[in-house]
């Protein structure tokens, strides 16, 4: 077996030959990959279950989402259109949208959360973009990595795809586009790295929220896939006026996760089966919180597969958010107002939160999403698709379904042709044309008239409400007094 550096060098040679650029070759690779995986779904299902302990419905969802991504990228390859783009320059047309594959993509996946999706999706997207791929799968006791090594090697061409069991040198990786799903050790990714960050996720539940919907959505987000999703909320900030009612609803909705069991026909008793892998991680997280000098947690509800707790802090001032949680632990913290939530989020060490879920009235979700810095925010719901897969790479828009897009694995390389419309008058040397250009450029900018509109601020609303409550009755009484007074005076005057 060749060394990782030698493997990267061999793939770089294939990339220079541009074999992967061919649209028909890419289609053939994707079809072969899809066929190999769909014909071994049961083996994949058993391997994922053995490694992660996830329930059947979640494993099915993960496999289906992965196979769907492959089909979509296969359908997205248009050989005829790509051929037209290739020959634009020969036909004296600008190729402003010309794109080239990066060359070699090195993928270092995480295997704890939805490992099948985390491995296959970036591999599929890299192949669809025309790259060679080096995939790191270490030799471990896990079943899925060994199975994927066999399936992927059988499905893909060996000169365009290779598996390495250890990391190549930094010099070799520097020649590749790197997909790093363990992003905690790479705080500032370079242009050639797609890094999944380890930032925190928060949820805010205001007193104006539909508490039942909020509880249902956040319980699903926290406990689905054993609480391992990077987009599961690490702390739920709940308005103190509705905290008790909200936690009661959370406890009710979480029963299916906390006490998930099946019956054994052989022994006719209950056996814990779902999320059996949550135990050690949950215990470690609980111990870490107990040792924290700032945060404490008191139990609210506890089951075999999860914990619901209320956070408290010993700090007399605003404290930074508690550490990220990768276990089925639902941690809530009471807040006094929306500004309290904004201030807590602002103290986080990360530049941006990974995600934020806001449950409140529309005007309040607008306020929260505006002032809580998060890479992506959601108002009154948590998308299920977001819980499948790794965190989306830093510096790119978040694709809720696939995490990785084709544009992330290519480089723009436009070509412009002489005599085309792209040439401006700045190329001219004639003095009259240059003077005209200066005259046009130096013309005063006409200020655009702003639309006139008035908005009622907080104090204006208070004044109007006060006038409505006190002014209207007083004016009504005065009006009635004047009316009846004048009427009585007129009657007296007529009698006299």
FENHUQUI-V613878 format. One record per backbone hydrogen bond with DSSP energy under -0.5 kcal/mol. NH is the residue of the N-H (numbers start at 0). CO is the residue of the C=O. E is the energy in kcal/mol with one decimal. If there is no record, write none. Layout:
nh co e
NH CO E
NH CO E
This chain:
nh co e
6 2 -2.3
7 3 -2.3
8 4 -2.2
9 5 -2.2
10 6 -2.1
11 7 -2.2
12 8 -1.6
13 9 -1.7
14 10 -2.4
15 11 -1.9
16 12 -1.2
17 14 -1.2
18 13 -1.0
20 17 -1.0
21 18 -1.1
25 21 -2.0
26 22 -2.1
27 23 -2.1
28 24 -2.2
29 25 -2.4
30 26 -2.5
31 27 -2.3
32 28 -2.3
33 29 -2.6
34 30 -2.8
35 31 -2.2
36 32 -2.1
37 33 -2.8
38 34 -1.6
39 36 -1.3
40 37 -0.8
43 39 -2.3
44 40 -2.9
45 41 -2.4
46 42 -2.2
47 43 -2.7
48 44 -2.3
49 45 -2.3
50 46 -2.0
51 47 -2.7
52 47 -0.6
52 48 -1.7
58 54 -2.1
59 55 -2.7
60 56 -1.9
61 57 -2.2
62 58 -2.6
63 59 -2.7
64 60 -2.4
65 61 -1.9
66 62 -2.5
67 63 -2.0
68 64 -1.5
69 65 -1.6
70 66 -2.0
71 67 -2.3
72 68 -2.1
73 69 -2.1
74 70 -2.4
75 71 -1.3
76 73 -1.2
77 75 -0.6
78 76 -0.6
81 77 -2.4
82 78 -2.2
83 79 -2.0
84 80 -2.2
85 81 -2.0
86 82 -1.5
87 84 -1.0
90 86 -1.2
91 88 -2.0
92 87 -2.3
94 414 -3.1
97 94 -1.5
99 410 -2.9
101 408 -1.7
104 131 -2.7
105 103 -0.5
105 176 -2.5
106 104 -0.5
106 133 -2.7
107 178 -3.1
108 106 -0.5
108 135 -0.5
113 111 -0.5
117 113 -2.3
118 114 -1.7
119 115 -2.4
120 116 -2.0
122 118 -1.2
123 119 -3.0
124 120 -2.5
125 121 -2.3
126 122 -2.2
127 123 -2.5
128 124 -1.6
129 126 -1.5
130 125 -2.1
131 102 -2.9
132 159 -2.5
133 104 -2.9
134 132 -0.5
134 161 -2.6
135 106 -2.7
136 134 -0.7
136 163 -2.4
139 137 -0.8
145 141 -0.6
146 142 -2.1
147 143 -3.1
148 144 -2.1
149 145 -1.6
150 146 -2.5
151 147 -2.9
152 148 -1.6
153 149 -1.7
154 150 -1.7
155 151 -2.2
159 156 -1.2
160 156 -1.3
161 132 -2.3
163 134 -2.8
172 168 -2.4
173 169 -1.8
174 171 -1.4
175 172 -2.1
176 103 -2.4
177 175 -0.6
177 191 -2.8
178 105 -3.3
179 177 -0.7
179 193 -2.2
180 107 -2.1
180 178 -0.6
182 180 -1.0
182 195 -0.9
184 181 -0.6
185 182 -1.6
192 189 -1.6
193 177 -3.6
194 192 -0.7
195 179 -2.5
196 194 -0.7
196 391 -0.6
201 354 -1.6
202 234 -1.8
203 356 -2.9
204 236 -3.1
205 203 -0.6
205 358 -2.8
208 205 -1.6
210 208 -1.1
213 209 -2.5
214 210 -2.7
215 211 -2.3
216 212 -2.7
217 213 -2.5
218 214 -2.3
219 215 -1.9
220 216 -2.1
221 217 -2.3
222 218 -2.6
223 219 -2.0
225 222 -1.2
226 223 -1.6
227 224 -1.3
228 223 -0.5
231 228 -1.7
233 200 -2.5
234 200 -1.1
235 330 -2.7
236 202 -3.5
236 234 -0.6
237 235 -0.7
237 332 -2.2
238 204 -2.4
239 334 -2.7
241 238 -1.7
242 238 -0.6
245 241 -2.6
246 242 -2.7
247 243 -1.9
248 244 -1.8
249 245 -2.3
250 246 -2.5
251 247 -1.8
252 248 -2.5
253 249 -1.8
254 251 -0.8
256 253 -1.3
257 253 -3.0
258 254 -2.1
259 256 -0.9
260 258 -0.5
261 270 -1.8
263 268 -2.3
264 262 -0.6
267 263 -2.1
268 263 -0.6
270 261 -2.4
272 259 -0.7
273 259 -0.5
274 52 -1.8
275 272 -0.8
277 274 -1.9
278 275 -0.6
280 276 -0.7
281 277 -2.7
282 278 -2.5
283 279 -2.5
284 280 -2.2
285 281 -2.4
286 282 -2.4
287 283 -2.2
288 284 -2.2
289 285 -2.2
290 286 -1.7
291 287 -0.7
291 288 -0.7
295 311 -2.9
297 309 -2.3
299 307 -2.9
300 307 -1.8
302 305 -2.8
303 257 -0.8
304 257 -1.8
305 302 -0.9
306 327 -2.0
307 300 -3.2
308 329 -3.0
309 297 -2.6
310 308 -0.5
310 331 -3.8
311 295 -2.5
313 293 -2.4
328 326 -2.7
329 306 -3.3
330 328 -0.9
331 308 -2.2
331 329 -0.6
332 235 -2.6
334 237 -2.6
340 336 -1.4
341 337 -2.3
342 338 -2.6
343 339 -2.1
344 340 -2.2
345 341 -1.9
346 342 -0.9
346 343 -0.7
347 344 -1.4
352 372 -2.6
353 199 -2.7
354 199 -0.8
355 375 -1.7
356 201 -2.0
357 355 -0.5
357 377 -3.2
358 203 -3.0
358 356 -0.5
359 357 -0.6
363 360 -0.7
364 360 -2.3
365 361 -2.1
366 362 -1.6
367 363 -2.6
368 364 -2.6
369 365 -1.4
370 366 -1.8
371 367 -2.3
372 370 -0.7
373 371 -0.7
374 352 -2.6
377 355 -2.1
379 357 -3.2
379 377 -0.7
385 382 -0.9
386 383 -1.5
387 384 -1.1
388 386 -0.5
393 194 -2.5
395 392 -1.1
398 396 -0.6
399 397 -0.8
402 398 -1.2
403 401 -1.7
407 404 -1.2
408 405 -1.7
409 406 -1.0
410 99 -3.3
412 97 -2.8
414 94 -1.5
419 416 -1.5
422 419 -1.6
426 423 -1.7
427 424 -1.7
433 429 -2.2
434 430 -2.7
435 431 -2.2
436 432 -2.1
437 433 -2.2
438 434 -2.5
439 435 -2.5
440 436 -2.4
441 437 -2.1
442 439 -0.8
446 444 -0.6
452 450 -0.5
456 454 -0.7
460 456 -2.3
461 457 -1.8
462 458 -2.4
463 459 -2.4
464 460 -2.5
465 461 -2.5
466 462 -2.6
467 463 -2.3
468 464 -2.4
469 465 -2.9
470 465 -0.8
470 466 -0.8
471 466 -1.6
473 469 -1.5
474 470 -3.0
475 471 -2.5
476 472 -2.4
477 473 -2.7
478 474 -2.7
479 475 -2.5
480 476 -2.7
481 477 -2.7
482 478 -2.4
483 479 -2.7
484 480 -2.5
485 481 -2.7
486 482 -2.3
487 483 -2.3
488 484 -2.5
489 485 -2.6
490 486 -1.9
491 487 -2.1
492 488 -2.4
493 489 -2.0
494 490 -1.7
495 491 -1.8
